Amino acid sequence: MKTLNIAHRGFTKNYPDNTIESFSAAIKLGVDGIECDVHETADNRFIIFHDGEIEGRRISEMSLADINQVRLRRQYKIPLLEETLELCHKQVLLNLEIKLVYSLDRLLDKIKAVMTPDDLLVSSFQSTLITKLADMAPDFRRGILTSFPPKDPLKLMSLTRAQVMLPMFSSTNMALVDRLHHRELSLIVWKCNSTEELRSALSWEVDGIITDNPDSLLIELRRQ
C-alpha cells in the first residue's frame, strides 16, 4: 500500500498557502494530493482560504468583488473554488476541507461539474456536515477531521458515515491505524512535518500524510 503525499495548502515554502501558485508548485513537485480550505462569500461564491476573516473582515460578510481586491503579500490572488478544481482535476487528489459554507447543495454542484469521485476527498471537523454529505453526495469520499483522540473511533466513523478519519499526528498511533484498517476504513494524518514524524507515520502504514513538507516526504517515500 502506498501512503499518499498530500501537500498542506499546497507547497508553501515559496508561496502563500491556499494559492494557485502554491498548488501548482506542489503539483510540479510530484505530490499525490493537495489539501485546501473552502469558504462561502456573502454573494454565495466559494473561495479557497483558511481563516474565517480576511484583513479583519468576515468572509461570510464580504462579496467576491471585495475579496478580489485583496492581494496576499501584495501579489497573490485568493483563488476561487472553480480555479482550484480545474487545476487539480485529473492531476492530483483534492482534499477539500469545508470551513464555513451555507449553500452545501450549490457547493456540491460546483464540485460535481468538474471532479469525479476518484478526484476528491471532502473533509470537515463538523460531524453533522459529513453525515449530511453521506446523503447528498454518497459517491464522494468523506473524511472526519479530529484534533483529539476520539473516545470511540469506530463509533464516530459509523455515526458520520465517513470512510476516512483524519486525526492530528500527535493523536495517532499504530493501534488506531490497525483498528480502522481492520474495518476497511482509511486514516490520513495531518500536522505531520518533521522527519521523525514522517517516518513514524510511514511505519504505521497510514493511507496518507498531510504535510507542510511534501518535499521531505518524497525523500522518505523513495527510501521505502
N, C-alpha and C positions, 0 to 999 in steps of 0.2 A: 504494500500500500504506500502510495506517495503522499507525503504531507504537503499541502498547498502553501505556497509562499504568497501571502496576501499583504500588500503594501497599505499601511495605515494612513489613510487620507492621501495616498499617492507616495511618490518618492520626494521627501520634503527637505532633503539636505541642501538643495539649491533653490527651491521654490516654495511659496506659501502653501500650506496644506489645503486640500479640497479645491484645487485649481486645475484647469485643463492642463496647464504646464506640468504640474506635479504628477498628474495621471499619465500624461504622455511620457514623462521621464521614467515612470515605473514600468510602463509597457515596453519601452526601449530597453530597459534593464533586463527584462525577461521574466517578470513575475507571473504567477498564475492568476492572481486576482487583485482587485483594488477595493478597499473599504472606504465608504464616504457617507455623509450625513445629509438628510433632506429635510427642508422646512417649507411651509406654505406661507406665501405672502398675503397681504391684505386683499389683493385682487386675484387671489386663487391661482397664482403661478407657483411653481416649485423651483427652489434654488438649492444649490449644494453649499452648505455652510455648517459648521459645528455648533457654535454658540447660538443662544436664542436671541441675542442682540447684536446689532451692527452699529458701531460708533455711538453706543448708548441708547439706541432705539430698538424696540422690539420688532423682530422680523414680521410678526403677525400684524403689525400696525403700519408696515411700510409697503408701498407699491413696488412693482418691478422697476418702474421708472426711477424711483428713489434709489433702489439698490444698484441699478446700472450706472449711477453717478459715482459709486464708491470704487476706489482702486486700492487694492491691498499692496502695501509697500509702495504706494503711488504709481503702481504699474499694472497690477494683475486684476483682471475682472473676476467677479463672483459668478461662477457658471450656472446656467440653467440645467435642470434635470435632463432636458432633451439633448443638450450638447454632450452631457456625460454618457447618456445611454448610447448615442450614436458613436462616440469614441470607443466605448468598451465592447460594443456589440461584435460578436464573433472573434474578439481578440483575447479577452480575459473575462474571468468570472467577476461580476459586480456584486459586492456585499453592500447592499443599500440599507443603512440604518435609518429608520423613521424616527425623527425627533418630534416636532410639533406639526401635525397635519390634521386639518379638519375635513377635507374632501377626499376621503380614502378611495371612494369609487373613481373619482377623477384621476387620482394618482395612479391607480391600477390601470386605467385606460391608457395613460401615457406610457406606462411600462410595457403593457401588452402590445402596443403598436410597434415596438422595436425589438423587445427581448423575447427569447424563448425560455422555457423553464430551466434549460441547462445553462443559461447565461447568468442566472441570478440567484442570490440568496437574500431574502428580505429579513431584517432582524430589528429587534426593539427591546428596550427594558420593560415596556408596557405589556404585561401578560394578557390583558384583555384585548389589546390590539392584535396580538399574534393569534389569539383564539378566533377573533373576527376574520382575520385573513384566511384561516383554515376553511371558512365557509365561502368567502368572497373570491379567493384565488387558490383553490386546492391544488392546482398544478405546480405552483411555485414553492420552492423550498423555503421553510420558515425557521428562524432561529430566535431563541430567547436568550437575551444578554443578562448576565448576573455579575454583580460586583463582589458578592459574598458567597461563601459555600452554601448551597441550598440544603435545607434540612432533609428534604426527601427529593433528590434529583429526578427520580423516575416518576414520582407523583407530579412534579412540576411539568415534566415533558408530556405526561398524559393529559393534564388539565389544559395546557396551552395547545396541544396537538402540534407541537414543534417537532421537527426532525433533527434539529441541530441545537446543542447547547453551546453558548459562548461565554464561558466564565473567565474572569481575570486569571492570569497565570498563577498568581500567588494563592488563588483559591482552588487550585487544581492539583491532582496527584494521579499516579498510575491507577490506583484503585477506582477512581471516578471514571477515568477513560475506559478501563476494562468493563466496568458496570454498564456504561452506556453502549459500548460495542456489543456486549452480550445480548442486548435488546435491539441490535441493528440500528442504533442511533449514533449520530456523529457528534464530535466535540472539536471546537475550534477555540484556541486560547487567544487572548489579547493582552496588551501591556506585557509583551514578552520581547525583550530587547537586547539584553546582554548576551555575550557568547555562552556563558554558563546557563542562562535561562533557555536559550535556543536549543542547546544540546540536551538539556533535561526534557524539554517538550518533545523533541525528536525521539528520545529514548522511550518515551511513553507511547509513541506511535499515535499522536494526535492527528486528526484529519486535516487540520490547518493551523497556521500561526499568523495572526495579525500583528505586524511588527513595524516599528519605525525604522528598522534597519534591514530592509529586504535584501540589500547587497551582502550583508553579513550572513543572512540565512542562505543565500545562494551558495556561498562558500561551504557552509556546513552541510547542505544537501549534496553537494558534489563529493564530499568526503565519505558519504554513506556507502 
